[in-house]
Amino acid sequence: MDNESPWALGLDIGGTKIVGGLVNARGELATVHGKPIIIRYEYDGMTEGSSRAQELLVRIGQELLAVPTVSQAQISAVGIGVAGTVDFTQGRVVIDSANVPGMEEIDFPTLCIEQFGVPGYADNDVNCAAYAEAHFGAGRGCNPVFCATLGAGVGGGLIVAGQVYRGFFGSAMEIGHTVVNYQGGPCPCGGTGHLEKWFATAAIEKRLAQAIQQHPNCLIGQYSAIVQRPRVEALFAAVRDNDPVAQSILDDLLEMLAAALGTVSSLLVPEVVVIGGGIAQAGEVLFAPLRAKLPKYIAYPSGAYLPAIVPAALGPEATLIGAGALALAERGKAKSS
């Protein structure tokens, strides 16, 4: 283990858990006995709110500071990835997370100084994941890198020349709120016809339950432990076994995702699109048809340009790795200025 280079606390505040690790500038996680140190605390973000999130954040940070392979003197920053729109310059959530009410109440920079004695930097969770994938993962060596995450929501992040593009308000790259059907009714965010209305995990699972009611013999129900509450995994399992009901649903979902990615690709022209999140774990049953559908939604489809569409490489730790590495980069800038 490097005994001189700086490390950061990397923290990921999700809707149901908070995860932390120690990260260096190369995106490496600190280890004990050869195993990465990852600390997780489960909680009900919607019910317990920001006070519980703050309590667990501090507890995880304190446990990480006690990791024997990295001295506390080497910890120079804290990076925090959190769902919601974040003012990166202030380290504050400015539009609250849908999963953890009250996040805008937390002043992350002040919290980090008071609790850990080092500067803290907060950013949108997908921005952090995108930063990690661009620097250390599936997008390494490419520019620009667009990252989408498919799970409880649909998030996006853009890395240009190694830097996070946040836009004027800090909310850039929200691909989940790309319009894929202007007559499609309200998204949970209040907008109209957004991709997330259909592609979020809860929306897909609701659709699967309806399909089982209409087609009781479909394989989706057979692959569901609780027929009334099918999981997204049941959809992909049924598609692999050539179930026509499942295939029809997946085709429709991927048309919407391809339309959104086509818009992003036509506007931003990324070299690579990295897709992560729980739904992306399905593998080629998702990626192969998505790649096939993308050309018809992109500008000048007969031309030579199509971005590579690849699975994320860093797994569920991408956000905390990116948060920690981004914090170290920002800390370095502050020291040199």
C-alpha positions as CSV (number, residue, x, y, z in Angstrom):
1,M,0.0,0.0,0.0
2,D,1.3,3.5,-0.9
3,N,2.3,5.2,2.3
4,E,2.8,8.7,0.8
5,S,0.1,9.6,-1.8
6,P,-3.1,11.3,-0.8
7,W,-6.3,9.4,-0.3
8,A,-10.0,10.5,-0.1
9,L,-13.0,9.2,1.6
10,G,-15.4,8.3,-1.2
11,L,-19.1,8.2,-0.2
12,D,-22.2,7.2,-2.2
13,I,-25.6,8.3,-0.8
14,G,-28.2,6.1,-2.5
15,G,-31.9,5.7,-1.9
16,T,-31.6,2.6,0.3
17,K,-27.9,2.5,1.3
18,I,-24.8,4.6,1.9
19,V,-21.5,3.1,0.7
20,G,-18.0,4.3,1.4
21,G,-14.4,3.4,0.7
22,L,-10.9,4.9,0.6
23,V,-9.9,6.0,-2.9
24,N,-6.6,7.3,-4.3
25,A,-6.0,9.4,-7.4
26,R,-5.6,6.3,-9.5
27,G,-9.1,5.2,-8.6
28,E,-7.8,2.3,-6.4
29,L,-9.6,1.3,-3.3
30,A,-7.7,0.7,-0.1
31,T,-7.5,-2.9,0.9
32,V,-7.0,-5.0,4.0
33,H,-5.5,-8.5,3.5
34,G,-5.9,-7.9,-0.2
35,K,-9.6,-7.2,-0.2
36,P,-11.1,-3.7,-0.9
37,I,-12.6,-2.1,2.1
38,I,-16.2,-1.2,1.3
39,I,-18.5,-0.2,4.2
40,R,-22.3,-0.3,3.6
41,Y,-25.2,0.7,5.7
42,E,-28.8,0.0,4.6
43,Y,-31.6,2.4,5.5
44,D,-35.0,3.6,4.2
45,G,-34.1,6.9,2.7
46,M,-37.7,7.9,2.0
47,T,-38.7,7.3,5.6
48,E,-35.6,8.2,7.5
49,G,-34.6,11.3,5.6
50,S,-31.5,13.5,5.6
51,S,-30.8,13.3,9.4
52,R,-30.3,9.5,9.2
53,A,-28.2,9.9,6.0
54,Q,-26.0,12.4,7.7
55,E,-25.6,10.1,10.8
56,L,-24.6,7.2,8.6
57,L,-22.3,9.3,6.5
58,V,-20.4,10.3,9.6
59,R,-20.3,6.8,10.9
60,I,-18.9,5.3,7.7
61,G,-16.3,8.1,7.4
62,Q,-15.1,7.5,11.0
63,E,-14.8,3.7,10.3
64,L,-12.8,4.4,7.1
65,L,-10.5,6.7,9.0
66,A,-9.6,3.8,11.2
67,V,-8.5,1.5,8.3
68,P,-5.0,0.5,9.2
69,T,-3.5,0.5,5.7
70,V,-4.0,4.2,5.2
71,S,-2.9,6.7,7.8
72,Q,-5.3,9.5,8.7
73,A,-2.6,12.0,7.7
74,Q,-3.0,10.8,4.1
75,I,-6.7,11.6,3.9
76,S,-6.8,14.9,2.2
77,A,-10.4,15.2,1.0
78,V,-13.9,13.7,1.1
79,G,-15.9,13.1,-2.1
80,I,-19.7,12.6,-1.9
81,G,-22.0,11.4,-4.7
82,V,-25.6,12.0,-4.1
83,A,-28.8,11.7,-6.2
84,G,-30.3,15.1,-7.1
85,T,-29.2,18.3,-8.7
86,V,-26.0,19.5,-6.9
87,D,-24.4,22.9,-6.9
88,F,-20.8,21.7,-7.1
89,T,-19.3,25.0,-6.3
90,Q,-21.2,25.2,-3.0
91,G,-21.4,21.4,-2.3
92,R,-25.1,21.6,-1.7
93,V,-28.1,19.7,-3.2
94,V,-30.3,22.4,-4.8
95,I,-33.1,20.1,-6.1
96,D,-33.8,17.4,-3.5
97,S,-33.3,13.8,-4.2
98,A,-36.4,11.9,-4.9
99,N,-35.1,9.1,-2.7
100,V,-33.9,10.9,0.4
101,P,-36.0,13.9,1.4
102,G,-34.3,16.9,2.9
103,M,-30.9,16.4,1.3
104,E,-30.7,20.1,0.5
105,E,-30.5,20.7,4.3
106,I,-27.0,19.2,4.5
107,D,-24.0,21.5,4.0
108,F,-21.5,18.9,2.9
109,P,-18.3,21.0,2.9
110,T,-19.0,22.2,6.5
111,L,-20.0,18.7,7.6
112,C,-16.7,17.3,6.2
113,I,-14.5,19.9,7.9
114,E,-16.3,19.5,11.2
115,Q,-16.4,15.7,11.3
116,F,-13.3,14.7,9.3
117,G,-11.0,17.8,9.3
118,V,-10.6,17.9,5.5
119,P,-12.4,19.6,2.6
120,G,-15.5,17.9,1.2
121,Y,-16.9,18.0,-2.4
122,A,-20.4,16.8,-3.3
123,D,-21.6,16.1,-6.8
124,N,-24.4,14.3,-8.6
125,D,-24.0,10.5,-8.2
126,V,-24.0,9.8,-11.9
127,N,-21.5,12.6,-12.6
128,C,-19.2,10.8,-10.1
129,A,-19.8,7.4,-11.7
130,A,-19.2,8.9,-15.2
131,Y,-15.9,10.4,-13.9
132,A,-14.8,7.1,-12.6
133,E,-15.7,5.2,-15.8
134,A,-14.0,7.8,-18.0
135,H,-10.7,7.8,-16.0
136,F,-10.4,4.3,-14.8
137,G,-13.2,2.1,-16.4
138,A,-14.9,1.4,-19.7
139,G,-14.4,4.9,-21.1
140,R,-10.7,5.2,-20.3
141,G,-8.8,6.8,-23.2
142,C,-11.9,8.0,-24.9
143,N,-13.2,11.6,-25.2
144,P,-16.0,12.6,-24.8
145,V,-17.5,9.9,-22.6
146,F,-21.2,9.8,-21.9
147,C,-22.4,7.6,-19.1
148,A,-26.0,6.4,-18.5
149,T,-27.2,4.5,-15.4
150,L,-30.3,2.3,-15.6
151,G,-31.9,1.5,-12.3
152,A,-34.3,3.1,-9.8
153,G,-34.0,6.1,-12.1
154,V,-32.2,6.9,-15.4
155,G,-29.2,9.1,-14.9
156,G,-26.6,10.6,-17.1
157,G,-23.1,12.2,-17.0
158,L,-20.7,13.6,-19.5
159,I,-17.0,13.8,-19.3
160,V,-15.2,16.1,-21.7
161,A,-11.4,16.2,-21.7
162,G,-11.4,14.5,-18.3
163,Q,-13.8,17.0,-16.7
164,V,-17.4,16.8,-15.7
165,Y,-19.7,18.9,-17.8
166,R,-22.4,20.2,-15.4
167,G,-24.1,22.9,-17.5
168,F,-25.2,26.3,-16.1
169,F,-27.4,25.0,-13.3
170,G,-25.6,21.8,-12.4
171,S,-28.2,19.5,-13.8
172,A,-26.8,18.7,-17.3
173,M,-27.1,15.3,-18.9
174,E,-30.3,14.1,-17.3
175,I,-31.0,11.6,-20.0
176,G,-33.9,10.1,-17.9
177,H,-35.7,13.4,-18.6
178,T,-35.3,13.3,-22.3
179,V,-38.6,13.4,-24.0
180,V,-39.3,10.1,-25.9
181,N,-43.1,10.6,-26.2
182,Y,-44.5,14.1,-25.9
183,Q,-48.0,12.7,-25.5
184,G,-46.8,10.2,-22.9
185,G,-48.2,11.7,-19.8
186,P,-46.4,12.9,-16.6
187,C,-43.0,11.8,-15.4
188,P,-42.6,11.5,-11.6
189,C,-40.5,14.7,-11.8
190,G,-43.5,16.6,-13.1
191,G,-42.4,16.9,-16.7
192,T,-44.1,15.2,-19.7
193,G,-43.2,12.1,-21.7
194,H,-39.7,11.5,-20.2
195,L,-37.8,8.3,-20.6
196,E,-37.8,7.7,-16.8
197,K,-41.6,7.4,-16.8
198,W,-41.2,4.0,-18.5
199,F,-37.6,2.9,-17.9
200,A,-37.2,3.2,-14.2
201,T,-37.2,-0.1,-12.3
202,A,-40.6,0.5,-10.6
203,A,-42.2,1.4,-13.9
204,I,-40.9,-1.7,-15.7
205,E,-42.0,-4.0,-12.8
206,K,-45.5,-2.5,-12.8
207,R,-45.7,-3.2,-16.5
208,L,-44.5,-6.7,-16.0
209,A,-47.2,-7.3,-13.4
210,Q,-49.8,-6.1,-15.9
211,A,-48.4,-8.4,-18.6
212,I,-48.8,-11.4,-16.3
213,Q,-52.4,-10.5,-15.6
214,Q,-53.1,-10.3,-19.3
215,H,-51.0,-13.3,-20.3
216,P,-51.0,-15.7,-17.3
217,N,-49.0,-18.3,-19.2
218,C,-46.1,-16.0,-20.1
219,L,-42.7,-16.9,-18.8
220,I,-42.3,-13.6,-16.9
221,G,-44.6,-15.0,-14.3
222,Q,-42.8,-18.3,-14.2
223,Y,-39.5,-16.6,-13.5
224,S,-41.0,-14.4,-10.7
225,A,-40.7,-15.6,-7.1
226,I,-43.8,-13.5,-6.3
227,V,-46.0,-13.4,-9.4
228,Q,-47.7,-10.2,-8.2
229,R,-44.3,-8.5,-7.8
230,P,-42.1,-9.5,-10.8
231,R,-38.6,-8.2,-10.9
232,V,-36.8,-6.8,-13.9
233,E,-34.6,-9.9,-13.9
234,A,-37.6,-12.0,-14.8
235,L,-38.1,-10.0,-18.0
236,F,-34.6,-10.8,-19.3
237,A,-34.8,-14.4,-18.2
238,A,-38.0,-14.7,-20.2
239,V,-36.5,-13.0,-23.3
240,R,-33.6,-15.4,-23.2
241,D,-36.1,-18.3,-23.4
242,N,-37.9,-16.6,-26.4
243,D,-41.1,-15.6,-24.6
244,P,-43.0,-13.4,-27.1
245,V,-44.7,-11.2,-24.4
246,A,-41.3,-10.5,-22.7
247,Q,-39.7,-9.8,-26.1
248,S,-42.4,-7.3,-27.0
249,I,-42.0,-5.4,-23.8
250,L,-38.2,-5.3,-24.1
251,D,-38.4,-4.2,-27.7
252,D,-40.6,-1.3,-26.7
253,L,-38.4,-0.2,-23.8
254,L,-35.3,-0.4,-25.9
255,E,-36.9,1.7,-28.7
256,M,-37.3,4.5,-26.1
257,L,-33.8,4.1,-24.7
258,A,-32.3,4.1,-28.2
259,A,-34.3,7.2,-29.1
260,A,-32.9,9.0,-26.0
261,L,-29.4,7.8,-26.7
262,G,-29.7,8.8,-30.3
263,T,-30.6,12.3,-29.3
264,V,-27.7,12.5,-26.9
265,S,-25.3,11.1,-29.5
266,S,-26.5,13.5,-32.2
267,L,-26.1,16.5,-29.9
268,L,-22.9,15.6,-28.1
269,V,-21.1,13.1,-30.4
270,P,-19.5,11.1,-27.6
271,E,-16.7,8.6,-28.5
272,V,-18.3,6.0,-26.2
273,V,-21.5,5.6,-24.3
274,V,-21.0,3.6,-21.1
275,I,-24.1,2.1,-19.5
276,G,-24.2,1.0,-15.9
277,G,-26.7,0.5,-13.1
278,G,-28.7,-2.6,-12.1
279,I,-30.6,-3.1,-15.3
280,A,-27.4,-3.1,-17.3
281,Q,-26.4,-6.2,-15.5
282,A,-28.6,-8.1,-18.0
283,G,-25.7,-8.1,-20.5
284,E,-26.0,-8.7,-24.2
285,V,-29.7,-9.5,-24.1
286,L,-30.0,-5.7,-23.5
287,F,-26.9,-4.4,-25.3
288,A,-27.1,-6.3,-28.6
289,P,-30.6,-5.1,-29.6
290,L,-29.9,-1.6,-28.2
291,R,-26.9,-1.3,-30.5
292,A,-29.0,-2.5,-33.4
293,K,-31.8,0.0,-32.8
294,L,-29.5,3.1,-32.2
295,P,-28.7,3.9,-35.9
296,K,-32.2,4.9,-36.9
297,Y,-32.3,7.5,-34.1
298,I,-29.0,9.2,-34.7
299,A,-28.2,12.1,-37.1
300,Y,-27.0,11.0,-40.6
301,P,-27.3,7.2,-39.9
302,S,-25.8,6.4,-43.2
303,G,-22.6,8.2,-42.1
304,A,-19.5,6.7,-40.5
305,Y,-20.2,7.9,-36.9
306,L,-21.8,5.7,-34.3
307,P,-20.6,5.7,-30.7
308,A,-19.5,2.5,-29.1
309,I,-22.1,1.3,-26.6
310,V,-20.4,-0.6,-23.8
311,P,-21.2,-1.9,-20.3
312,A,-19.8,-0.1,-17.3
313,A,-16.6,-1.7,-15.9
314,L,-16.5,-0.6,-12.2
315,G,-19.7,-2.1,-10.9
316,P,-21.6,-0.6,-7.9
317,E,-18.5,1.1,-6.5
318,A,-18.3,3.5,-9.5
319,T,-19.9,6.4,-7.7
320,L,-17.8,6.3,-4.6
321,I,-14.6,5.8,-6.7
322,G,-15.5,8.8,-8.9
323,A,-16.5,10.9,-5.9
324,G,-13.2,10.2,-4.1
325,A,-11.0,10.7,-7.2
326,L,-12.9,13.9,-8.2
327,A,-12.4,15.3,-4.6
328,L,-8.7,14.6,-4.8
329,A,-8.5,16.4,-8.2
330,E,-10.3,19.4,-6.8
331,R,-8.2,19.4,-3.7
332,G,-5.1,19.4,-5.9
333,K,-6.4,22.4,-7.8
334,A,-7.2,24.3,-4.6
335,K,-3.7,23.7,-3.3
336,S,-2.0,24.9,-6.5
337,S,-4.0,28.1,-6.9
